[in-house]
Amino acid sequence: MRGEGARLPRLESAGLDGWMVRLFERIDESNLAWITALSRDCEAAFGEALLDLVPSYTTLLVLFDPLALTPGEARARLEGLLAGLAPDERAEAGELHELPTWYDPSVGPDLHRVARHSGMGVEEVVACHAGRDYRVFALGFAPGFAFMGLLDERLEVPRLDTPRKRVPVNSVAIAGRQTAAYPAVTPGGWNLLGRTAARLFDRDREGFSLLRVGDRVRFVPVDRGTFESLGGDVTPMEAP
């Protein structure tokens, strides 16, 4: 497979029931086809011994039943899969989701700071963030929380020095070259730009999460009236 140096891909122990497969060192959209392919192959090769697969931007965590396989046996299976791994081109055809988003300082309190950091006006920040489609690279942190990228380099900002204790549900945020929307009320240290009216996590939905790894996401700017008509919550952010 395509690697980045002689040491990749690399298997790293994740305890008695897991191996971390490090496929890449850098985040890139093309990584997804390889990680998706390895996930598919692991499902077939491990069968009922497979407990979970946790993909990320550059790695795949493979968790297996230690009563069914020893770590050495699991490693041997992974080495065999890696030897014949080919990218899954179907990963490029993930479902496109358009998320109606109200960008406003009352629900996106970091808009002005991001604008100052980037040297752009607030309207330019909104246009830049909404001006491209984002790939879902991984799910984690909280149920339905999708890590998406890659942001335009002009919007690259670090996480907050002190995370907020409470980030409202559906808050749209950025950190580094990633973007996300919070599916539930949780603590969080990302920079908040606005809020989406989309229902990101629903226990009555098959799979619960609206977004899946490989999907594409487009944030669509809407005004307050449209946001409210779609069921969006316009309650202003509480003071930290």
N, C-alpha and C positions, 0 to 999 in steps of 0.2 A: 504493500500500500504506500501511499504518499506520506512520508514522514518528514520531520524537521530535525535531521541529524541522526547519527548512528544509534542513539539511545532510544529512539522512539519507533514504534510504540513500546511502552514499558509497563510491566506489572508490578504493583506495589501492594504489599500485604495490608488488608483492612481487618485483621483479626482472624479468628478461627473459622469465620463463616463468610469471608468476603475478600474480593480482590478489586483494587482500583486499577482500571486500565487507562493509562495516560497516553492518549493518541496524539495530542498536539500541545504546544506550549503557548500559542497565541490564539486569541479569539478571532474567528473568521467564519463567515456564513457557509463556506464550503465544507467546514468541519462536520456540519450536521448530517450530510449524506453518509459519511463514514460511521458516525456514532449511531445513526439509525440502523445502518446495516448490521453493525455488531450487536445491537439490541435484538434485532430480528433473529440473527444466527444463534444468540445465546438462548433465546426461548426454545428454539428447536433442539439445540445440543444438550441443554440441561434438563429439559422436561419438568417433571414434578419436583426435581431437586432444586429448581430455581425459586427463590423466595421473593426477590425484588431486583429491579434494575433502576438505577438513579443516574440519568444522563445529565451532563452539564455542558458548558461551553467547549471544554477540551478533554473531558474524561467520561468514563462510564464506570459506575460502581456496581459490581455484580455481587449480590448476596445469595448464598446457597444454604441448603440444609446440611449442617455438619454431620448429621446422622446418616445422610445418604452419600456424601462425598467427603473425602479428606481434602484439606487445602491443596495437597500435591496433585490429586486427581482433578480438582477444579482448575488448577493452573494449567495442567496438561491440555484440558479441553479448550481453554482460552488460547493457548499457544497455537493449537491446531486451527482454531477459527481465524486468528490473526494472520496465519500463513497464507490463507486463501481469501482474505477479506477484499471485497469490492464494494464501491460506494452504491448506496441505494438511491437511484436517481428519482424515485418517487418522493423522496423527502423534499424535493424542490417544489412539489405541487401541493403543499399544505393549504388548508382552507383559509380564505381571506375573511377577516372580521373587521368591520368598520365600527369603531367605538365613538359615538357622539360625545364630544368633550367640551365643557365650558371652561375656558381659560380665563380666570379672573383672580385678582389678589385676595378677594374675600374667601376663596376656597383654594387658592394657590399662593400662599403667603411668601413663597420664595421666588416668584416671578421677577420681581424688581431686582433682587440680588443676583439671580442668574443673568439678567440682562446686563447689569453692571460688570459682572465677571466676564461675559462674552464680548462686551463692547457693542452690543446691539440694543435696539429699542425693544420694548415688550412685544409689540406687534411682530417684529422680526423674529423674536424668540419663538412665538407661537407658530409663525409660518414655517420656521425651520424645523420645529419639532413635528409639526403635522405634515411636513412636505415629503416624507418618505414612508415606505412600508417597513415594518420591523418583523424580524423572525423570532419566534418563540424558541429559545435555546434550552430552557429547563424550567421545571416547576418545583417549587420548594418554599422554604421559610414559613409559609402558611398555606393551608389548602386553597388551591386555585391561584396562588401567586405565581405569575409568569415572568421570568427573566427574559427580556427582549433586547435586541440590538440589531445593528449598531447605530448609535447616535451620530449625527454630524459632529465632527471634531470641535466645531465652534461652541457646542453646548456641553462639552466635557467639563464637569464640575465635580469636586469631591463631595463625599457624604458630609452631613452636618457634624460639627465637633461634638455636639451633645444631642443624641437622638430624642425625638419627641416621645413622650409617654403614651400619647394617643393620636393616631392618624386616622381620620374618618374613612369609612368604607368608600371605595371607588375613587379615592384620591389618585391622580395621575402624577407620576414622579420620575425624576432622573437622578443618576449617580454614575460618575465615571462616564463610560460610553454605553450605559444601559438605561433602559426605561422600563416602567412597570405601572400597574394600576392595583391598588390594594383591594383585595376581595373581601376584607373584613376589617373591623376596627382592631388595630394592633399598634404596638410601639413601632417606630421607624425613623431612620436617619437619612432618608432620601430627600431631595429637594422637590417640593410640591409646586406644580404648575397649574393645576386645575382639578376638575372632577368629571368623571364619565357617568352617563346614565345607564350604561350597560350592566346587566346582572352577571357578574363574573363567576359567582359560586352559588349553586342552587342544589340543595339536597334532593330535590325532585327531578333533577336532570340526570340523564344517564352519564355516568362518569363525573358528575358534580361540577367539574370545571368547564367554563365556556371555552377556554383556550387549551390547546394541546401542543406538545413539542412538535415543531415543524410547521405549525400554523403561521400565517402572516397577519399582522395587525396594522390597521391604519387609523390614526386618531383624526377624527373629523370635527373641526371647530364649529360650535353652534352658539347662538346667543342665549341669554338667560331664559327668555320666553320659551324657546324651543326645548331647552334643557329641562325646564319644569314640565312642559307638556309630555315629555318622554319619561317622566317619573323621577327626574333627578332631584337630589336633595340640595337646596340652596342655602342650608344653614351655614353661616360663616364659621370659620375655624375659631376654636377657643384659644384664648391667650395661653402661651406655653407656661 
